[in-house]
Amino acid sequence: RDKLFGGLRKTSGKLTENLTGLVTKAKLDSADLDEIEEALIVSDLGPATASQIREKLASERFEKGLDEEGVRLIVEDEIANILSPVAKPIEIDAFPRPQVILVIGVNGSGKTTTIAKLAHLFLEQDYGVMLAAGDTFRAAAIGQLQVWAERLGIKTVSGPEGGDAAGVVFDAVKQATAEGIDVLIVDTAGRLQNKRELMDELAKIRRVLGRLNPEAPHDVVLVLDATTGQNALSQIEVFKEVADVTGIVMTKLDGSARGGILVAAAKQFGLPIHAIGVGETIDDLRPFDPRDLARAITG
Ligand code: GDP
Protein backbone atom coordinates (compact mmCIF):
# COMPACT_ATOMS: atom_id res chain seq x y z
CA ARG A 1 0.00 0.00 0.00
CA ASP A 2 2.80 2.32 0.84
CA LYS A 3 4.19 1.79 -2.62
CA LEU A 4 0.88 2.87 -4.05
CA PHE A 5 1.23 6.59 -4.25
CA GLY A 6 4.67 6.90 -2.74
CA GLY A 7 6.04 7.76 -6.13
CA LEU A 8 4.46 11.15 -5.95
CA ARG A 9 6.94 12.03 -3.25
CA LYS A 10 9.47 12.67 -5.98
CA THR A 11 8.70 14.98 -8.83
CA SER A 12 10.09 12.47 -11.24
CA GLY A 13 8.50 9.52 -9.45
CA LYS A 14 5.42 7.71 -10.52
CA LEU A 15 2.09 8.51 -8.99
CA THR A 16 1.13 4.95 -8.65
CA GLU A 17 3.42 2.00 -8.91
CA ASN A 18 1.15 -0.81 -7.93
CA LEU A 19 -2.58 -0.62 -8.17
CA THR A 20 -3.20 -4.31 -7.62
CA GLY A 21 -6.24 -4.66 -5.46
CA LEU A 22 -7.73 -1.45 -6.72
CA VAL A 23 -8.55 -2.65 -10.20
CA THR A 24 -11.75 -4.33 -9.13
CA LYS A 25 -13.13 -1.20 -7.49
CA ALA A 26 -15.15 1.49 -9.21
CA LYS A 27 -14.42 4.18 -6.65
CA LEU A 28 -11.52 5.16 -4.46
CA ASP A 29 -12.36 4.53 -0.83
CA SER A 30 -11.45 6.93 1.93
CA ALA A 31 -8.26 5.05 2.79
CA ASP A 32 -7.12 5.39 -0.85
CA LEU A 33 -8.05 9.06 -0.81
CA ASP A 34 -6.19 9.61 2.47
CA GLU A 35 -3.12 8.04 0.99
CA ILE A 36 -3.25 10.17 -2.14
CA GLU A 37 -3.95 13.36 -0.21
CA GLU A 38 -1.01 12.64 2.06
CA ALA A 39 1.29 11.97 -0.86
CA LEU A 40 0.25 15.27 -2.44
CA ILE A 41 0.95 17.18 0.77
CA VAL A 42 4.32 15.48 1.19
CA SER A 43 5.07 16.47 -2.41
CA ASP A 44 4.69 20.13 -1.38
CA LEU A 45 1.50 20.76 -3.34
CA GLY A 46 -0.04 22.21 -0.20
CA PRO A 47 -3.15 21.26 1.80
CA ALA A 48 -5.57 23.34 -0.31
CA THR A 49 -4.52 21.67 -3.57
CA ALA A 50 -4.39 18.25 -1.94
CA SER A 51 -7.94 18.53 -0.68
CA GLN A 52 -9.17 19.92 -4.00
CA ILE A 53 -7.70 16.89 -5.78
CA ARG A 54 -9.06 14.56 -3.14
CA GLU A 55 -12.57 15.89 -3.69
CA LYS A 56 -12.22 15.58 -7.42
CA LEU A 57 -11.09 11.96 -7.10
CA ALA A 58 -13.83 11.20 -4.59
CA SER A 59 -16.44 12.33 -7.09
CA GLU A 60 -15.07 10.12 -9.88
CA ARG A 61 -16.57 6.80 -10.80
CA PHE A 62 -14.30 4.40 -12.63
CA GLU A 63 -16.77 2.37 -14.63
CA LYS A 64 -14.21 -0.09 -15.91
CA GLY A 65 -12.46 -0.36 -12.54
CA LEU A 66 -9.70 1.74 -11.17
CA ASP A 67 -6.45 1.92 -12.99
CA GLU A 68 -3.22 3.69 -12.36
CA GLU A 69 -3.34 5.76 -15.52
CA GLY A 70 -6.91 6.85 -14.85
CA VAL A 71 -6.08 8.18 -11.40
CA ARG A 72 -2.86 9.74 -12.59
CA LEU A 73 -4.62 11.59 -15.40
CA ILE A 74 -7.22 13.08 -13.10
CA VAL A 75 -4.50 14.34 -10.76
CA GLU A 76 -2.50 15.65 -13.72
CA ASP A 77 -5.55 17.51 -15.05
CA GLU A 78 -6.31 19.11 -11.71
CA ILE A 79 -2.71 20.28 -11.33
CA ALA A 80 -2.61 21.62 -14.88
CA ASN A 81 -5.89 23.47 -14.23
CA ILE A 82 -4.38 25.20 -11.21
CA LEU A 83 -1.19 26.10 -13.08
CA SER A 84 -2.59 27.19 -16.44
CA PRO A 85 -3.95 30.61 -15.38
CA VAL A 86 -0.56 31.67 -13.94
CA ALA A 87 1.70 30.58 -16.81
CA LYS A 88 2.73 33.89 -18.36
CA PRO A 89 6.04 34.70 -20.02
CA ILE A 90 7.43 38.23 -19.58
CA GLU A 91 6.20 40.35 -22.47
CA ILE A 92 8.44 43.11 -23.74
CA ASP A 93 5.90 45.80 -24.49
CA ALA A 94 6.99 48.89 -22.55
CA PHE A 95 6.75 52.21 -24.26
CA PRO A 96 8.83 54.24 -24.03
CA ARG A 97 11.76 51.85 -23.77
CA PRO A 98 13.56 50.53 -21.86
CA GLN A 99 11.37 48.02 -20.10
CA VAL A 100 12.79 47.82 -16.59
CA ILE A 101 12.77 44.42 -14.95
CA LEU A 102 13.69 44.42 -11.27
CA VAL A 103 14.90 41.01 -10.12
CA ILE A 104 14.59 40.22 -6.44
CA GLY A 105 15.19 37.17 -4.26
CA VAL A 106 17.41 35.88 -1.47
CA ASN A 107 21.10 35.28 -2.08
CA GLY A 108 21.74 31.84 -3.46
CA SER A 109 18.30 31.49 -5.02
CA GLY A 110 19.82 31.73 -8.50
CA LYS A 111 19.11 35.41 -9.08
CA THR A 112 22.30 36.25 -10.99
CA THR A 113 22.10 33.14 -13.13
CA THR A 114 18.44 33.83 -13.89
CA ILE A 115 19.26 37.40 -14.94
CA ALA A 116 21.83 36.03 -17.39
CA LYS A 117 19.35 33.45 -18.68
CA LEU A 118 16.65 36.09 -19.15
CA ALA A 119 19.12 38.38 -20.92
CA HIS A 120 20.01 35.52 -23.24
CA LEU A 121 16.34 34.83 -23.93
CA PHE A 122 15.64 38.48 -24.83
CA LEU A 123 18.77 38.70 -26.96
CA GLU A 124 17.55 35.69 -28.89
CA GLN A 125 14.33 37.59 -29.52
CA ASP A 126 16.45 40.42 -30.94
CA TYR A 127 15.94 42.85 -28.10
CA GLY A 128 18.75 45.10 -26.92
CA VAL A 129 19.56 44.18 -23.33
CA MET A 130 21.54 45.89 -20.56
CA LEU A 131 22.16 44.84 -16.97
CA ALA A 132 22.36 46.96 -13.83
CA ALA A 133 24.34 45.72 -10.82
CA GLY A 134 21.94 46.91 -8.16
CA ASP A 135 23.24 44.45 -5.59
CA THR A 136 26.01 46.77 -4.45
CA PHE A 137 26.33 44.89 -1.18
CA ARG A 138 28.31 41.96 -2.49
CA ALA A 139 31.39 42.59 -4.64
CA ALA A 140 31.07 39.01 -5.85
CA ALA A 141 27.57 39.70 -7.14
CA ILE A 142 28.78 42.66 -9.20
CA GLY A 143 31.66 40.63 -10.59
CA GLN A 144 29.50 37.63 -11.41
CA LEU A 145 27.01 39.77 -13.27
CA GLN A 146 29.84 41.34 -15.27
CA VAL A 147 31.21 37.94 -16.22
CA TRP A 148 27.81 36.87 -17.56
CA ALA A 149 27.37 40.16 -19.41
CA GLU A 150 30.76 39.80 -21.08
CA ARG A 151 29.88 36.31 -22.20
CA LEU A 152 26.61 37.60 -23.62
CA GLY A 153 28.29 40.61 -25.21
CA ILE A 154 26.15 43.15 -23.37
CA LYS A 155 26.82 46.02 -20.97
CA THR A 156 26.54 46.08 -17.21
CA VAL A 157 26.15 49.36 -15.40
CA SER A 158 27.68 49.10 -11.94
CA GLY A 159 28.96 51.22 -9.10
CA PRO A 160 31.42 50.67 -6.27
CA GLU A 161 30.84 47.97 -3.67
CA GLY A 162 28.75 49.38 -0.84
CA GLY A 163 27.61 52.22 -3.08
CA ASP A 164 24.10 53.50 -3.55
CA ALA A 165 21.98 50.98 -5.46
CA ALA A 166 19.43 53.57 -6.52
CA GLY A 167 22.24 55.65 -8.02
CA VAL A 168 23.39 52.68 -10.09
CA VAL A 169 19.86 52.10 -11.31
CA PHE A 170 19.47 55.79 -12.18
CA ASP A 171 22.67 55.72 -14.26
CA ALA A 172 21.63 52.49 -15.90
CA VAL A 173 18.25 53.79 -17.03
CA LYS A 174 19.88 56.93 -18.44
CA GLN A 175 22.43 54.87 -20.36
CA ALA A 176 19.87 52.36 -21.56
CA THR A 177 17.63 55.17 -22.76
CA ALA A 178 20.50 56.93 -24.53
CA GLU A 179 21.51 53.70 -26.26
CA GLY A 180 18.01 52.69 -27.30
CA ILE A 181 18.07 49.56 -25.17
CA ASP A 182 14.83 47.57 -25.02
CA VAL A 183 15.24 45.72 -21.75
CA LEU A 184 17.11 46.75 -18.62
CA ILE A 185 17.44 43.95 -16.09
CA VAL A 186 18.26 45.13 -12.58
CA ASP A 187 19.89 42.91 -9.98
CA THR A 188 19.05 43.81 -6.39
CA ALA A 189 20.36 42.90 -2.94
CA GLY A 190 18.88 39.77 -1.40
CA ARG A 191 19.37 40.50 2.25
CA LEU A 192 16.17 39.25 3.74
CA GLN A 193 17.85 39.17 7.18
CA ASN A 194 17.34 42.90 7.31
CA LYS A 195 13.85 43.36 6.00
CA ARG A 196 13.63 47.05 6.88
CA GLU A 197 16.83 47.95 5.03
CA LEU A 198 15.89 45.89 2.02
CA MET A 199 12.46 47.45 1.92
CA ASP A 200 13.95 50.95 2.11
CA GLU A 201 16.47 50.16 -0.60
CA LEU A 202 13.84 48.76 -2.96
CA ALA A 203 11.56 51.71 -2.24
CA LYS A 204 14.38 54.09 -3.07
CA ILE A 205 15.13 52.29 -6.34
CA ARG A 206 11.44 52.53 -7.13
CA ARG A 207 11.32 56.28 -6.44
CA VAL A 208 14.36 56.94 -8.60
CA LEU A 209 12.96 54.79 -11.41
CA GLY A 210 9.60 56.50 -11.14
CA ARG A 211 11.19 59.87 -11.66
CA LEU A 212 12.66 58.74 -14.97
CA ASN A 213 9.61 56.76 -16.08
CA PRO A 214 6.40 56.60 -14.05
CA GLU A 215 5.72 53.10 -15.41
CA ALA A 216 9.00 51.67 -14.19
CA PRO A 217 9.72 49.11 -12.90
CA HIS A 218 7.52 47.31 -15.39
CA ASP A 219 8.20 43.93 -13.86
CA VAL A 220 9.31 42.85 -10.40
CA VAL A 221 10.41 39.26 -10.75
CA LEU A 222 10.95 37.14 -7.67
CA VAL A 223 13.49 34.34 -8.06
CA LEU A 224 12.83 31.30 -5.87
CA ASP A 225 14.81 28.13 -5.30
CA ALA A 226 12.53 25.11 -5.67
CA THR A 227 14.77 22.96 -3.49
CA THR A 228 13.90 25.08 -0.45
CA GLY A 229 10.38 23.66 -0.52
CA GLN A 230 8.00 25.36 1.89
CA ASN A 231 10.59 28.08 2.50
CA ALA A 232 9.91 29.37 -1.00
CA LEU A 233 6.31 30.04 0.02
CA SER A 234 7.35 32.12 3.03
CA GLN A 235 9.71 34.04 0.76
CA ILE A 236 6.83 34.95 -1.54
CA GLU A 237 4.92 36.26 1.44
CA VAL A 238 7.80 38.40 2.69
CA PHE A 239 8.81 39.74 -0.73
CA LYS A 240 5.21 40.62 -1.49
CA GLU A 241 5.45 42.87 1.57
CA VAL A 242 8.73 44.53 0.66
CA ALA A 243 8.17 44.86 -3.08
CA ASP A 244 5.22 44.64 -5.43
CA VAL A 245 6.08 41.27 -6.91
CA THR A 246 4.59 40.90 -10.39
CA GLY A 247 5.85 37.42 -11.24
CA ILE A 248 8.00 34.44 -10.32
CA VAL A 249 10.86 32.44 -11.77
CA MET A 250 11.41 29.14 -9.96
CA THR A 251 14.97 27.80 -10.23
CA LYS A 252 16.65 24.43 -9.64
CA LEU A 253 13.78 22.32 -10.87
CA ASP A 254 16.38 19.91 -12.20
CA GLY A 255 18.04 17.47 -9.82
CA SER A 256 16.25 16.85 -6.58
CA ALA A 257 13.54 19.23 -7.64
CA ARG A 258 10.26 19.52 -5.85
CA GLY A 259 7.94 20.91 -8.48
CA GLY A 260 4.99 20.59 -6.13
CA ILE A 261 5.92 23.87 -4.53
CA LEU A 262 5.02 25.67 -7.75
CA VAL A 263 1.52 24.29 -7.51
CA ALA A 264 1.22 25.43 -3.91
CA ALA A 265 2.50 28.87 -4.90
CA ALA A 266 0.05 29.12 -7.79
CA LYS A 267 -2.86 28.07 -5.61
CA GLN A 268 -1.95 30.33 -2.70
CA PHE A 269 -0.75 33.48 -4.43
CA GLY A 270 -1.90 33.35 -8.04
CA LEU A 271 1.18 35.27 -9.16
CA PRO A 272 2.28 34.82 -12.77
CA ILE A 273 4.98 32.19 -13.21
CA HIS A 274 7.25 33.40 -15.99
CA ALA A 275 9.75 30.60 -16.43
CA ILE A 276 11.60 27.82 -14.65
CA GLY A 277 15.31 27.16 -14.20
CA VAL A 278 16.49 23.64 -14.94
CA GLY A 279 20.27 23.96 -14.75
CA GLU A 280 23.29 26.19 -14.45
CA THR A 281 23.91 27.15 -18.05
CA ILE A 282 22.51 30.04 -20.02
CA ASP A 283 20.15 27.79 -21.98
CA ASP A 284 18.61 26.27 -18.88
CA LEU A 285 15.61 28.55 -18.63
CA ARG A 286 12.36 27.04 -19.84
CA PRO A 287 9.03 28.63 -20.51
CA PHE A 288 6.66 27.50 -17.83
CA ASP A 289 4.48 24.76 -19.29
CA PRO A 290 1.69 23.74 -16.87
CA ARG A 291 1.01 20.43 -18.59
CA ASP A 292 4.68 19.44 -18.53
CA LEU A 293 5.03 20.19 -14.85
CA ALA A 294 1.76 18.42 -14.01
CA ARG A 295 3.04 15.38 -15.87
CA ALA A 296 6.44 15.56 -14.18
CA ILE A 297 4.87 15.72 -10.75
CA THR A 298 2.53 12.81 -11.34
CA GLY A 299 5.19 10.75 -13.09
P1 GDP B 1 22.24 34.39 -6.41
O1 GDP B 1 23.09 34.42 -5.18
O2 GDP B 1 20.80 34.37 -6.08
O3 GDP B 1 22.61 35.41 -7.42
O4 GDP B 1 22.47 32.94 -7.03
P2 GDP B 1 23.37 32.47 -8.27
O5 GDP B 1 22.78 32.88 -9.55
O6 GDP B 1 24.79 32.83 -8.01
O7 GDP B 1 23.15 30.90 -8.13
C1 GDP B 1 23.52 30.16 -6.98
C2 GDP B 1 23.92 28.76 -7.42
O8 GDP B 1 22.80 28.09 -7.94
C3 GDP B 1 24.97 28.76 -8.52
O9 GDP B 1 25.87 27.70 -8.28
C4 GDP B 1 24.16 28.51 -9.78
O10 GDP B 1 24.90 27.87 -10.80
C5 GDP B 1 23.07 27.60 -9.25
N1 GDP B 1 21.82 27.66 -10.03
C6 GDP B 1 21.11 28.74 -10.42
N2 GDP B 1 20.00 28.37 -11.10
C7 GDP B 1 20.00 27.02 -11.16
C8 GDP B 1 19.11 26.02 -11.74
O11 GDP B 1 18.06 26.29 -12.34
N3 GDP B 1 19.49 24.71 -11.56
C9 GDP B 1 20.63 24.36 -10.90
N4 GDP B 1 20.90 23.05 -10.78
N5 GDP B 1 21.46 25.26 -10.35
C10 GDP B 1 21.17 26.57 -10.48
Boltz pocket constraint, residues with backbone or C-beta under 6 A from the ligand:
constraints:
  - pocket:
      binder: B
      contacts: [[A, 105], [A, 106], [A, 107], [A, 108], [A, 109], [A, 110], [A, 111], [A, 112], [A, 113], [A, 114], [A, 190], [A, 250], [A, 251], [A, 252], [A, 253], [A, 254], [A, 255], [A, 276], [A, 277], [A, 278], [A, 279], [A, 280], [A, 284]]
      max_distance: 6.0
